Amino acid sequence: MDQNGKEPTFISIKDLFFFILKRIGIVLLAGVILGGVLFGYKAAKKTNTSNVLDTSVRLSDGETDIQYQARLDNVGRARDIVDNIAKINLQLDIQRRYISDSLYMQINPENEYEANIQIVLKLEDNDTGGLDTALMSAYEYDIKAGSYLNDYADKIGTRPDYIKELIIFSSKTTDSTILTVNDPADRAGSMSIRIYGPTEEFVDDVTEIVTNECRRFAEDLKKTVANHSISVLDVNKMIRIDSSTRDGQVNQVAKLETLQKQIVTCNESLDKVAKDLGLSGKNDILSTFEEQAAAESAGTTYEFTKNSGIKSIIKSGAKFGILGFAGGMVLVMLVLLLKYIFGSKIFTQTQFFNNFTQIRKIGVLKPSGKRSKLASFADLKTEDDSLLSADNNKKLISANFANITKEYGKVLITGTGDSKAAGEAVKAMGLKGDFKPDIFNSLDILKSIPDYDAVVLIEQRGNSLFRNVSNEIELINNGGTKIVGAILI
């Protein structure tokens, strides 16, 4: 907060970083404690889970035949549910991919583009012996299963099957013959190919590709099946409302929702089985079965913890231990962050002079007490310490104090920190002035402020409160005496 008791207008990221760095020991200790707790919890939980799911042996706590058989049944049921979940998840992936990628789902059924190709097939010999039907089937198979759409599918970035499902083939043979001048005994049949899609351009492109494929394939069939000819009678194009497409799209979405509901039901059933087995939830079962599956894929045998799976316990617990270690560190760092930003005490000289910008810095005493090398390094970086010796630092502050107050007669030295510590500091630095601390508990000091020519504040890191300093400054300003600077001890 600033001199008016408001929140600070800005925060020094550098000062905040070193504030936390000085307390890194507490941060690491919290990480170790929480990591150890979670490691122990997960390891114990893993041991119990593996013992329960190991159907090769009985539990060591006197499991009866009935209890053992019930456990076997529950584990078997759990495996069936897990297998079912895997199958449904696969179907879900396929269904989601179809809904997002297929051309069919991109069609607007209120504005569907469509083309109908009418093709007549003629055999040059009325005695066909069923060749007309064979030819129709060959054309249908080629249109539905041929590779002729691969290049176009790559061009528009889709799968050929997504295009082919928008092509509907139908055919019809006739028992009658067509008499012509050149060939009085021709036999005819018809093929109808419907193509629909999301855009007019798509339908036009596919219509042209399908038509060309029919003509190309006709040349192959003439050589391999029977001599015949095909003629494209008409290509009818339209835009229409297609309720069947609308219903089909709704059914595809409904299928996805049904699969999702099945997953929910399976998970609920697995939770119930886990409860019957005395486990905390389905995740205990899933993780163990996943490890077993991974071991089988690697060609190794999964070892339950009851037998010789100590490595499995450590591996399982280590994950939680690492998460707990990181979580504990983050939690304590968050607490320190909030303490620095919203705390009531002044911890660093940067905090003080950033919040009370109108106060001149006279000096900052070196931190007292035993400190680690890391704390000393952090204090140097934040200017809460200097490379000067303690005596030289005091002499520097004393000289600066004398220079700033030399033009003033009477000087009041006051502050809101610990009176004893402040008094000792004033004496050690040899400051010339009246030392009268704790302005709030002495009305005489407050009344005498106008009698002084200048005031110097002496505040204490880790003791003085932002609120008290702010109120102190306001009371002194009300007395009309100028605050010429502050010393932080």
Salt bridges, closest charged atoms under 4 A:
GLU63 OE2 - ARG71 NE 2.76
ASP65 OD1 - ARG58 NH2 2.45
ASP93 OD1 - ARG96 NH1 3.67
GLU110 OE2 - ARG246 NH2 2.45
GLU112 OE2 - ARG194 NH2 3.16
GLU114 OE1 - ARG194 NE 3.07
GLU114 OE1 - ARG240 NE 2.63
ASP132 OD2 - ARG187 NE 3.05
GLU140 OE2 - LYS144 NZ 2.76
ASP161 OD2 - ARG159 NH2 3.72
ASP175 OD1 - ARG187 NH2 3.51
ASP204 OD1 - LYS237 NZ 2.94
GLU213 OE2 - ARG216 NH2 2.77
GLU219 OE2 - LYS222 NZ 3.49
ASP220 OD2 - ARG216 NH1 2.82
ASP242 OD2 - ARG194 NH2 3.01
ASP242 OD2 - ARG240 NH2 3.23
ASP271 OD2 - LYS282 NZ 3.72
ASP276 OD2 - LYS272 NZ 3.47
ASP284 OD1 - LYS45 NZ 3.33
GLU291 OE1 - LYS46 NZ 2.66
ASP379 OD1 - LYS22 NZ 2.82
ASP379 OD2 - ARG371 NH1 2.63
GLU383 OE1 - LYS361 NZ 3.78
ASP384 OD1 - ARG461 NH1 2.79
ASP385 OD1 - LYS366 NZ 2.50
ASP385 OD2 - ARG371 NH2 2.90
